[in-house]
């Protein structure tokens, strides 16, 4: 028993006004791959770098700044180059001639994070938002690869490649399809049904940078704000000097500031992933960060940048742990009671205190929001399930156990709590 893999080539009907977006996406994707290849290929003076993690740590931020690609596409460009470097190193070990990898063929790699695959169309991430492309299907797809695999519900979409045929000026998706055979399929289905647990994450401009639905208070947003202000104050003084020496000092300070911020965000992302791993979570939920500066009066440009970077770090690191990272609507997450569901603006008593006006449930406001964020994704996952028994069990990961959408609480083995209502973390347990 095992997996059956098939690749199906299907032509895409791309809106004429969006073709250039795909071409620009390809250019920037290849830029990521070629930049990585140049950095990783160090033969004959040094050993070539073949570690994806090292490459991502060294190049991810730079390439995100240099391109308009989503985090996932930058990651895929880096990984394409590292895989090619691995192949080159293998040839060197065999004494075969080879050289630094170079990418110029028209292709972009997409997976379920950067594309949404449907049976009749696909939604692709580009440098200018998403583009929806319908498949150009034959009149009678039966007994063709498209009918046998692409339109067959027994097969699921995997990582696929977008290519462009210059002679016909047409885009083609090389869709990689997988079907899991009986025994393994049943085992996987049972596993998925028994284990779909969501970790909610609330991000903040002050206090703790991130608070999870498991009661972890991560990072120190106040410290980051203080360091940021100190950098800006020093930078302003140097700019007034206007000398070349001051200019060079500003550049050096900017680099130092960026490295410090990057390190803090990496540490925070690692702690979020530790929480997800320790509680056996299959999903991590964040609030949707789109237009965050407009939604949060205190979320300045720096905060918006930090939140997006933290989300992206968690997203690409989670892939290696097979954990899905998704965003949900931020509406009312700070006003809704995570115990009884009553929603009112007066529930938020202060910056860090939440007291439900209906059931008197009291807890840290950010912790309450993180549980609501988890619940939103939980509800989406539940609504998308198909099961004769009403859907596979889904649950939120909480400090003292798990909770499903039906309100059924299961305490953790080492928990002394009688139920979720006893969880009342306060600012006194905030860790920096």
N, C-alpha and C positions, 0 to 999 in steps of 0.2 A: 504494500500500500504506500502511496506517496502523492506528490503533486504532479498534475499534468499542466505544462506550460505551453501556450501557443501565442504567437505574435500575429496580429491582424493589421493589415495596411488599409486605412480608410481615408478617403479624400474629405477635406473640410470645406464647408461653404463659409468662407470668412468675409464679413462685411467689408466692402471695398475701402471704407474710410478707416478701418482698423488694421489693414495689412502692414502699414508702416510701423505700427506699435509692435507687431510680431518681429519685424526685421530689426528694430532697435533692441528688442529683448534678446534676440540672437547675438547681436554685436556685443552687448554687455555681458551676456553669459559666456561667450568665448573670451572676452577680456578677463573674466575671473579665472577661467581655466588656464589661459596663457600666462597670466601673472603668477599663478600658483606654480605652474610648471617651471618658470624661470627661477622662482624662489627655491623650489625643491630640488632641481637638478644641479648637483654640485660636483659631478664627475668631470675631470679625474682628480681634482684637488682634495675633495672631502667626500664623505659618505652622503648619498642622496637621502632626502627626507621622504619616508614612505608612511609616516604616521598621519592619519587624517586629523586626529585631535591636535597635534602640534601645528599642522598647517592652519586649521581653523582658528586656533588661539593666536597665531602670528598674523593672519591675514584678514580675518573676518571683518573687523571694524574698518580697516582700510578700504576693503572692497565695498562695504555697505555705503561708505562715504563717497566712493568714486562712481557708484552706479545708482540707478533707480530701481534695482531689482528687489524683490521681497527676500526676506532672510533665507527662505528655503531654496530659492534659485541660486543665491550666492553660495550657499552650502553645497548644492549640487555641482556648481562649477568647480569649486575647490576639490571636491571628491573625484570628479572626473579626471583632473590632472594628477591627483595622487595615485589613482588606479593605473594610469598610464605610466607614471614613474615607477611603480612597482613592477610592471611588465618590463620596463627598460632595465631595471636592476637585475631582474631574472635573466635577461639576455646577456647582460654583462658577465654574470657569474658563469654562464655557459661559454663565454668567449666569443659571442656573436656580436657583430657590429650594430651599433645603435647610437642614438643621439637624444638630445633634449626633446621631449614631446612638444608638438605644436599643433594647434587646432584651428582649422580654417573652414572645415565642412559645415554647411548649414544644418544645425541641430540644436535642440534645447531639450533637456531632460525634465520631465514632470512626474510628480507623484501625487498622492491624495492630499498633500498639504498645499501644493501650488496649483492643482487642477481639481475640478469636480467632474467626475466622469458619469455620464448617463448613457442609456441605451440608444438615444437618438441624437445627442449633442454633448459637447464638452465645454466647460468654462475654464479658460486658461488665464493665469496670472501674467501680466505684461508690465512694462515700465509705465504704463498709463492706465492702471486699473485692470479689471477683468474684461475679457472679450468672450462672448458666447458664439460658438461655431456649431452649426448643425452638420451632421454626417451626410455625405452624399451616398445614399444607399441604392443598390440595384433594385430594379422593379420586382425581381423574384430572388430574394436573398437565400432561399432554401438551397441546401447542398452547396453553398459557397462558404468560405472561411468567415465571412461577416455573419451569415445566418447561423453557422455552426458554433461560433465562439463569441463574437461581439454581441449578438442579440440573445444569446443563451444565458438565462438567469443562473444556470449552474456554474457559470464562470464569473469570476470577479476581476475587476481592473487592478493591475499592479502598476509599477513604474513604467512610463511610456515615453516615447521620443517623438518630438515634433520635427518634421523635416520639410524642406521646400524644394520643389522641382523647378529649376530655372527655365527649362525649355517650355513647360506648359504653364508656368507662373501659378502653380497650384501648391497648396499646403496639404501635407499628409500627416496623419497621426499613426504612428506605429504602436498600436495598443497591445500591451503585454497582458494576456489573460491567464488566469490560473483557476484550475478546478482541483479541489482536494478530494481524493478518492475516499470510499466509504468509511473505513475504520478510523482513519485519521480525521476525516471530516466530522464524524460523530463526536470524536474525542474533543476536537477544537470547539464544536458547537456547545458541548456540555460545559467546557471550561469557560467559554465566554458567558454562558448563561449564569454560571455560578459566581462570576467575578467581574463586575463592572462597577468600579468604585471611583467616585469623583472627589478630587481635592480642590476646594475653592480658595482663591487668592485675591485679597483686597490690597490695592496699592495706595499709598498715602504720601502727601506732600510734607507731612510733619509726623512726629512720633516715630513709630516703626515704619520702615519702608514698605514692608509686606507683612500681612497677617493671614495665616491659613486657617481653614476650617477645622484643623486638628489642634488649634490653639497655639501655634508657633508664632512668636513675634520676632520677625527677622529684619536685621539691618537697622540703621539709625538714620532716618531721613533728616533729623535735626542736625546731626553731625555733617552730613553731606551739604546741607544748606549753609552751615557755618563755614565749611571749607571753601565752598563756592564763593561766598561773600568775601572771604579773606583773599582769595585769588583775584577777584575783581578789584578789590581795593588796591592791592599791590600793582596790578596791571595798570590801573588808572594813574597811579603815581609815576610809573615808568613812562607811560605815554606822554605825560607832560614834559618829561626831560627831552624827548625827541631825538636823542642821540642814536648812533648806530649800535653802540654798546647796549643801550636800553632796549632797542628793537630785538637784538639777539637774545637778550635776557627774557623778553616777553615770549619769544618763540620757545625757548627752553622751558619756561614756566608753564606755557600752554601744554607742552608735551607731558610735563610732570603731572599737571592737573588731570589730563586725559587718562594717563596710566593709573592714577590713584582712583579715579571714578570707575574706570573699567574694572579694576581689581575688586572694588567694593561690590559692583554689580555681579561679577562672576561669583563672588562668595555668597551673595544673596541667592543667586540662581541655584548654586549647589545645595544650599540649605533647603530650598523649596523642593528640589528633586529628592533630597534625603527624606523629607517628610512623605513625599509620594511613594517612594520605594519602601520606607519602613511600614507604611500603612497599606501596602499592596494595592496602590491606586492604578487604575487603567487610564484615567483621564485627569487632566489639570485644567481648571476653568479660570479665566481672567475676564475682567470687564472689557468690552470692546473699547479700544484706545483711539478709534477714529474721532477726530475733532475734539480731543480731550481738552485742548486749551480753551475752546469755546464753552465746554460744559463745566469746567472747574475753574472758578475765578482765581484761585491761588496756584493753579498749575501753569507756571510760566514755561517758556521755551525749554529751559533746563529740565524741568520736571517731565515734560512731554518726551524729551529725548531719553531721559533716564528710564522712564516706564517702558518705552518701546524697546530699548536695548535689553532691559531685564527680561521682557517677554520673549524677545528673539533668542537670548541666551538659553532660556528654559526650553524654548521650542526645539532648537537644534540639538541640545544635549539630550532631551527626552527621547529623541528618535532612536538613540542607541539603547535605550531602556524599553523600547516598544511601548511608550506611553504617549497617548494623544493629547495635544494641547490645543484648546479652542477658546474662543471669545464669545461672551454672551452680552445681551443688552444690559446697560448699567441702570436702567430705569427702576427707581424705588428700592434699590438694594440697601440703601442706608436708612430707609424709613419703614421697611417691612419687618415685622417681628418674625424671627426665624423659628419661633416655637408655635405660635397660633396663627400667623399669617396676617394679622391685623396691620394695616398700612396707614400711617399718619405722620405728618411732618413733626408733630409734637412728641413722637416717640424718641426722637433724637434730643436728649436732654442737654447735652453739651458735646464738645469736640470728641470726647472719649467715652461718654456714658450713654447707654441705650436703656430706656425703661418703657416697656409696652404699656400704653394707656388702657388696654383692654384686659390683659392677663397679668400685668405687673411683672412680667419676666424682665430681669435686669442682668446686663452683662456689658462687657466692653463693646463699644459701638463698631469698631473695626472688625472684631471677631464675629459680631452679628452679621455684618455685611458679607464677610467671607463665606458664611454658611448659606446666605441667600444666593450668592454667586454660584456656589456648588449646586444648589437646588435647581437653578435655572438650566444648567447644562444637563443635570439629571433628568429634568422634565423633557428636554429635547431628545435625549437618548431614549427615554422610555417611549415617547410618541413615535419614534422611528423604528421601533422593534416590531417584528411580526412573529407572533407565537400563538398557538391554539390555546395556551394557558393564560393568555393575556399579557405576554411580554416577559422577558427574562428579568430576574431580580437585578435592580440597580440600587445603589446606596451612596450616601455622602459619607466621606471620612470625617469623623468628629474627634474631639479631644478624648472623649470617654467611650467611644464605640462607633457604631454606624447607624444611620437613619435612612429609611426609604421613603418614597413619596406617600405611602399609606400611613406614615407616622409611626411605623414600627421601629422601636429602638432596640439595638442589641449592644449591651455593654461589652467593652473589651475584657479580655481574660484577667488583666491585672488592675482593672478599674474598680474602685470602691463606690463609684457613683451609682445611684439607683436609676437614673435616667438622664437624658440630655439636659433637662431643665436645671440640674445642679451645676452645670458648667458656667461659671461666672468669672472669667479671667479679667483682671483689672490692670491698670498701667503699672502696678507694682511688680507684675511678673514679666514686664517687657525686658527682653535681653538685647544687649547691644554687642 
